[in-house]
Amino acid sequence: MQVLHGWLYYATGYVGFANLPNQVHRKSVKKGFEFTLMVVGESGLGKSTLINSLFLTDLYPERYIPGAAEKIERTVQIEASTVEIEERGVKLRLTVVDTPGYGDAINSQDCFKTIIQYIDNQFERYLHDESGLNRRHIVDNRVHCCFYFISPFGHGLKPLDVEFMKAIHSKVNIVPVIAKADTLTLRERDRLKRRILDEIAEHGIKIYQLPDADSDEDEEFKEQTRVLKASIPFAVIGSNQLIEVKGKKIRGRLYPWGVVEVENPEHNDFLKLRTMLVTHMQDLQEVTQDLHYENFRSERLKRAGRAVDEDVVDKDQILLQKEAEVRTHNTHICAGSEKTNLRIGLHFSSLYSYKTHMPYVC
């Protein structure tokens, strides 16, 4: 074997380094991909409908919708649904985490603690599996992306929206989504987008930032990236109905004045949201691994280190206390023995004095 200009040359031919990406591609396709998407928002904003529209599946066939009386004291629940999707031989294990009950109760002050605990639990489980003996088949259930649904009926973000995003922006990639965009005119939609972005910047909320296109990318991809960045927050519409328009069946919503097409970029940002999720799915996973998970892991190890240090300090303090008690005890013993010797000495001296002064009696 001899090396010739970056090629490994054998008697049967050569194998170039350019073949390495093909090997990685084949291995990745064979293994499949895992992705976890969390959807958070108030009830009635069309979260389930949008998810079904995004992945052309029915994750919630028979969903129970509680009444107003049940929502008064309702707590947030976590419902994770996993589905296997295959397209052109590529397998995707998709887990959608829904949060029914978010923002429904009268007092919603602590409604997102359950969600934060779930995210941390998935990090903790991954850290435990990663630190174990068998690390070959680790299931990645970490939350890679969170679609946060914002109501179109307000004038921007609500206090609950601000507090929730500030609580989780260091744990997960947040993608803000304006729900039911067909209730807004084009001018209202643009105004609401600007208002939401201003409030996000004002409160220091960190949402997912799409990476810039590399200089060697083609112009079409650069333009696509620019359009996607300009569309945040995405104003979307979801529908499970197929409507026939001009002899073609499409997903949309039928109104007395016309049809709103889900996959029409002039009507909403549904296609842009789906394009962002598909084309940047790997980046979402990498940011989760390199940023959010590493922050959790380092903080977890720091807490463990502090616990060990505190344990050592406690043991040292116990030893010092024991030594102080022994010294005090020895001091008391010495003081007691000195008093005893003193009393004995006084007794003998008085006895001697008594004998010397006593008259001689024959």
LUMNU-341968 format. One line per 2 residues: their letters; for each residue x, z, y of C-alpha. Coordinates in pm, 1 decimal. Each point is the difference from the previous one (the first is absolute). Layout:
BEGIN
A> X:Z:Y ~ ...
# end
This chain:
BEGIN
MQ> 0.0:0.0:0.0 ~ 123.6:-76.5:350.4
VL> -141.9:46.8:348.4 ~ -40.5:-318.1:202.7
HG> -132.2:22.4:360.8 ~ -257.7:273.3:-66.5
WL> -115.8:-142.0:-335.8 ~ 45.9:153.3:-340.5
YY> 123.3:-289.4:-208.2 ~ -48.6:-2.1:-378.5
AT> 75.7:-262.0:-261.5 ~ -371.9:-77.8:-21.0
GY> -49.0:-40.7:373.9 ~ -38.3:226.1:304.0
VG> -236.8:270.4:128.8 ~ -26.1:31.6:376.5
FA> -66.6:311.4:204.0 ~ -293.6:-187.1:151.3
NL> -181.5:60.9:-330.0 ~ -15.7:377.9:61.5
PN> -322.2:-9.7:210.7 ~ -170.8:-189.0:-280.5
QV> 96.8:276.7:-241.8 ~ -135.8:264.9:235.4
HR> -317.9:-205.0:45.5 ~ -58.6:-34.6:-373.5
KS> 63.2:369.9:-58.8 ~ -233.0:103.1:283.8
VK> -277.0:-232.2:-116.5 ~ 30.2:130.9:-353.8
KG> -9.0:363.5:115.9 ~ -278.5:-50.2:252.6
FE> -55.8:167.1:333.0 ~ -162.6:326.5:108.5
FT> -166.9:63.2:331.7 ~ -216.3:285.2:130.3
LM> -231.9:-52.1:295.0 ~ -188.7:282.3:169.2
VV> -308.9:-60.4:211.9 ~ -109.6:266.7:248.1
GE> -285.9:-3.5:246.4 ~ -347.2:128.0:72.3
SG> -286.6:-89.2:-229.5 ~ -184.1:-322.1:71.2
LG> 294.0:-197.0:141.4 ~ 16.5:-240.7:-295.3
KS> 315.3:126.3:-171.8 ~ -121.9:-72.4:-353.0
TL> -136.6:-339.8:97.8 ~ 327.2:-102.6:160.4
IN> 203.9:104.7:-305.0 ~ -229.0:-199.5:-228.9
SL> 36.5:-299.7:231.4 ~ 379.2:30.1:17.5
FL> 60.3:1.5:-372.4 ~ -311.2:-190.1:-116.7
TD> -100.4:283.2:-228.1 ~ -268.4:266.0:-20.4
LY> 165.6:340.7:3.6 ~ -317.3:185.8:94.0
PE> -288.7:-148.2:-203.6 ~ -230.0:303.0:11.3
RY> 100.0:224.5:284.6 ~ -206.4:304.2:92.9
IP> -67.4:38.9:371.8 ~ -86.7:360.5:95.1
GA> -270.5:85.5:249.3 ~ 42.1:168.7:336.6
AE> -75.7:348.1:-138.4 ~ 274.5:-33.0:-262.0
KI> 254.8:-106.5:260.2 ~ -34.4:317.7:207.7
ER> 237.0:205.1:-215.3 ~ 157.6:-287.3:-190.2
TV> 373.0:7.6:-61.7 ~ 234.1:-296.1:-29.3
QI> 44.5:-133.9:-351.6 ~ 271.1:-221.2:-144.8
EA> -105.4:-290.9:-221.1 ~ 273.8:-220.2:-145.8
ST> -95.5:-326.8:-170.4 ~ 257.3:-213.0:-181.6
VE> -43.6:-366.6:-83.6 ~ 233.9:-254.4:-158.8
IE> 15.4:-327.3:193.3 ~ 173.7:-308.3:-134.1
ER> 64.9:-317.2:195.5 ~ 213.9:-288.4:-128.6
GV> 166.4:223.8:-255.1 ~ 84.1:274.6:252.2
KL> -155.3:337.5:-84.2 ~ -86.3:257.0:263.6
RL> -109.8:353.7:-82.0 ~ -206.6:84.4:306.7
TV> -117.9:354.5:67.8 ~ -252.3:49.2:279.3
VD> -39.0:357.8:121.7 ~ -328.8:61.2:178.7
TP> -85.5:311.7:201.5 ~ -379.3:48.8:2.3
GY> -116.2:281.2:223.9 ~ 262.5:-52.8:269.6
GD> -147.4:85.3:339.6 ~ -352.5:60.1:-137.3
AI> -24.1:378.3:36.0 ~ -100.4:174.2:321.9
NS> 340.4:169.5:17.0 ~ 261.5:-264.2:-82.6
QD> 295.7:198.1:127.3 ~ 166.8:36.0:-340.4
CF> -147.0:-303.4:-173.8 ~ 333.6:-179.0:-37.2
KT> 190.3:284.4:-168.8 ~ -121.6:-122.9:-339.3
II> 137.5:-347.1:75.5 ~ 339.3:134.8:110.8
QY> 17.3:215.9:-312.0 ~ -71.8:-304.1:-218.5
ID> 279.5:-202.4:165.1 ~ 245.9:288.4:-40.6
NQ> -104.9:50.2:-362.5 ~ 83.6:-361.9:-80.9
FE> 343.5:42.3:161.8 ~ 50.0:322.4:-196.6
RY> -99.4:-166.5:-327.2 ~ 237.6:-291.2:60.8
LH> 283.5:240.0:88.1 ~ -65.0:195.0:-320.1
DE> -1.2:-316.6:-213.6 ~ 308.9:-132.2:175.6
SG> 185.9:324.2:-69.4 ~ -103.9:10.4:-366.8
LN> 181.6:-119.3:-309.0 ~ -210.8:-310.6:-66.5
RR> 3.9:-214.0:315.1 ~ -56.5:-340.0:-156.0
HI> -379.5:-7.1:26.1 ~ -81.0:174.3:326.1
VD> -348.1:-79.7:130.1 ~ 5.5:-36.9:377.4
NR> -321.8:146.1:141.1 ~ 140.3:62.8:346.6
VH> -224.7:-123.3:280.9 ~ 168.1:-310.4:141.3
CC> -254.1:-87.5:268.1 ~ -298.3:158.7:173.3
FY> -275.4:-209.3:157.6 ~ -146.3:223.3:268.9
FI> -345.0:-120.5:104.4 ~ -95.3:42.6:364.6
SP> -361.0:-12.5:111.2 ~ -88.7:-295.1:226.0
FG> -274.5:198.7:172.3 ~ 220.8:221.2:216.7
HG> 236.8:-56.4:289.0 ~ 319.9:37.6:-195.4
LK> 133.7:272.9:-226.1 ~ -190.6:320.5:-65.5
PL> 178.5:338.9:-3.5 ~ -29.5:3.2:-380.3
DV> 169.1:-341.3:-18.0 ~ 290.4:120.7:213.1
EF> 53.0:325.8:-188.1 ~ -18.7:-163.7:-341.5
MK> 246.2:-279.1:77.0 ~ 241.6:246.9:161.3
AI> -19.5:213.5:-314.8 ~ 84.7:-279.6:-245.4
HS> 209.9:-252.9:195.1 ~ 320.3:154.2:-138.3
KV> -129.3:-17.9:-358.9 ~ -156.4:-344.5:-40.8
NI> -14.9:-345.5:160.9 ~ -308.6:-8.9:223.9
VP> -175.7:-330.5:65.6 ~ -284.3:45.1:254.6
VI> -311.3:-205.8:-72.0 ~ -302.1:-49.6:226.4
AK> -301.7:-4.8:-230.3 ~ -311.5:-218.3:32.4
AD> 151.5:-227.9:262.2 ~ -314.7:-217.3:-1.7
TL> -164.1:263.6:222.6 ~ 244.7:-84.4:280.6
TL> 27.0:-299.3:227.0 ~ 341.4:-165.0:31.1
RE> 60.1:165.7:337.0 ~ -109.2:341.9:-129.6
RD> 224.7:-43.0:-302.7 ~ 308.9:-80.5:207.9
RL> -72.1:288.4:237.8 ~ -40.3:244.6:-289.2
KR> 326.1:-117.7:-160.7 ~ 194.1:57.4:322.2
RI> -159.3:342.0:47.4 ~ 85.6:110.2:-355.4
LD> 362.5:-115.5:31.5 ~ 36.0:181.2:332.6
EI> -136.4:323.1:-147.2 ~ 223.7:-31.1:-306.8
AE> 303.7:-32.2:227.8 ~ -121.1:279.3:226.8
HG> -30.3:249.4:-286.7 ~ 327.0:-105.1:-164.1
IK> -164.7:-121.9:-320.5 ~ 226.6:-208.3:-223.9
IY> -186.3:-281.4:-172.3 ~ 149.2:-253.8:-237.3
QL> 215.8:-250.7:185.9 ~ 33.8:-342.5:-157.3
PD> 367.5:-98.9:-35.4 ~ 129.2:-285.3:211.7
AD> 53.9:-334.3:-167.5 ~ 362.3:-82.5:-76.3
SD> 168.6:-273.3:199.0 ~ 38.5:-217.9:-309.6
ED> -373.1:4.9:-77.1 ~ -204.8:-311.2:60.4
EE> -204.1:-38.1:317.8 ~ -329.4:31.5:-183.8
FK> 85.1:347.6:-130.8 ~ 128.6:107.9:343.3
EQ> -327.6:-111.3:158.7 ~ -197.8:178.5:-270.3
TR> 190.2:323.8:64.4 ~ -58.3:-29.3:374.2
VL> -374.4:-53.8:-48.9 ~ -28.6:294.6:-238.7
KA> 179.4:232.4:242.7 ~ -226.6:-111.2:284.2
SI> -312.7:67.3:-211.1 ~ 60.1:374.6:-51.2
PF> -236.1:184.3:-23.3 ~ -181.4:-241.1:-230.6
AV> -368.9:-51.5:80.1 ~ -161.7:-83.9:-332.3
IG> -327.6:-77.3:-172.2 ~ -79.2:51.6:-367.2
SN> -274.2:-141.9:-218.4 ~ -82.5:-20.8:-369.8
QL> -261.6:-272.5:47.7 ~ 55.2:-367.3:-66.1
IE> -186.2:-219.7:249.3 ~ -32.7:-376.0:-22.1
VK> 107.7:-171.0:320.8 ~ 13.5:-380.7:18.8
GK> -3.3:-28.9:-376.6 ~ 283.0:248.7:-48.5
KI> -32.0:361.4:-111.1 ~ 187.9:248.8:216.0
RG> 19.1:374.8:45.0 ~ -182.4:95.4:315.6
RL> -282.8:179.5:173.9 ~ -325.0:-174.9:80.9
YP> -165.0:76.9:333.4 ~ -305.9:-153.2:169.5
WG> 230.3:-179.2:243.4 ~ 253.0:-125.8:-254.4
VV> 261.8:87.5:-261.9 ~ 315.2:207.0:43.9
EV> 266.6:-125.3:-239.9 ~ 234.1:263.5:-140.2
EN> 289.3:-241.2:-54.9 ~ -34.9:-184.0:329.5
PE> 290.9:99.3:230.7 ~ -211.1:-88.6:304.5
HN> -257.6:263.8:-97.7 ~ 225.3:294.7:-94.7
DF> 347.9:106.5:-120.4 ~ -82.9:28.4:-371.0
LK> 238.6:-277.3:-106.2 ~ 274.6:144.0:220.1
LR> -40.8:343.8:-155.3 ~ 15.2:-143.4:-351.2
TM> 302.9:-213.5:91.0 ~ 176.3:303.3:145.5
LV> -67.9:206.0:-311.5 ~ 116.7:-270.0:-243.1
TH> 304.9:-129.1:188.1 ~ 125.3:347.6:97.4
MQ> -94.2:192.6:-313.4 ~ 365.5:29.4:-100.8
DL> 97.4:123.3:346.4 ~ -277.7:261.8:-10.7
QE> 142.6:126.7:-328.4 ~ 354.9:3.9:135.0
VT> -99.8:192.1:314.0 ~ -183.1:249.7:-220.8
QD> 307.3:41.2:-219.7 ~ 273.9:-2.9:265.1
LH> -177.0:185.8:280.5 ~ -305.1:206.8:-95.6
YE> 106.5:101.0:-350.4 ~ 359.0:72.8:105.4
NF> -128.4:221.9:283.5 ~ -218.2:189.0:-247.1
RS> 284.0:23.4:-253.3 ~ 256.0:128.4:251.8
ER> -246.1:255.4:137.6 ~ -86.4:110.1:-352.4
LK> 367.9:46.9:-88.4 ~ 61.4:189.2:323.8
RA> -282.3:239.7:-83.8 ~ 141.8:48.1:-347.8
GR> 345.4:64.7:148.4 ~ -141.3:251.9:246.4
AV> -181.2:174.7:-284.4 ~ 327.2:28.3:-195.6
DE> 185.5:127.7:307.4 ~ -274.8:253.2:70.5
DV> 16.2:112.0:-363.1 ~ 377.4:47.9:27.5
VD> -41.9:185.0:330.1 ~ -265.0:224.1:-156.2
KD> 230.6:81.0:-292.4 ~ 286.1:78.8:240.1
QI> -226.7:224.5:203.4 ~ -112.4:180.2:-314.1
LL> 363.4:57.1:-102.5 ~ 86.1:128.7:347.1
QK> -297.6:235.9:-8.3 ~ 102.9:125.1:-344.3
EA> 355.1:58.3:121.0 ~ -130.4:186.4:304.3
EV> -220.8:214.7:-222.4 ~ 295.5:78.0:-230.2
RT> 217.1:94.0:297.8 ~ -274.8:220.7:141.1
HN> -50.3:161.5:-338.0 ~ 374.0:64.1:-39.6
TH> 13.7:144.0:351.7 ~ -280.2:241.8:-83.2
IC> 177.5:99.5:-322.7 ~ 330.3:62.6:181.4
AG> -173.3:195.8:273.3 ~ -182.2:208.6:-259.7
SE> 318.4:74.2:-196.2 ~ 181.9:105.2:319.1
KT> -279.7:242.5:85.5 ~ 8.6:138.2:-351.7
NL> 378.1:48.5:11.5 ~ -34.0:164.4:337.1
RI> -258.6:244.7:-131.4 ~ 213.1:76.8:-305.1
GL> 306.6:56.6:221.2 ~ -194.0:231.9:227.7
HF> -125.6:192.6:-299.2 ~ 349.2:56.6:-142.0
SS> 144.7:88.3:339.3 ~ -269.5:256.7:64.9
LY> 48.3:139.2:-346.4 ~ 375.0:31.1:62.4
SY> -67.4:163.1:333.1 ~ -237.3:244.4:-162.6
KT> 253.3:89.4:-265.8 ~ 287.0:52.1:241.9
HM> -197.8:228.0:232.1 ~ -165.9:198.2:-269.9
PY> 156.5:357.9:-50.3 ~ 196.8:62.1:-317.1
VC> -194.5:197.2:-248.6 ~ 171.9:141.1:-300.2
# end
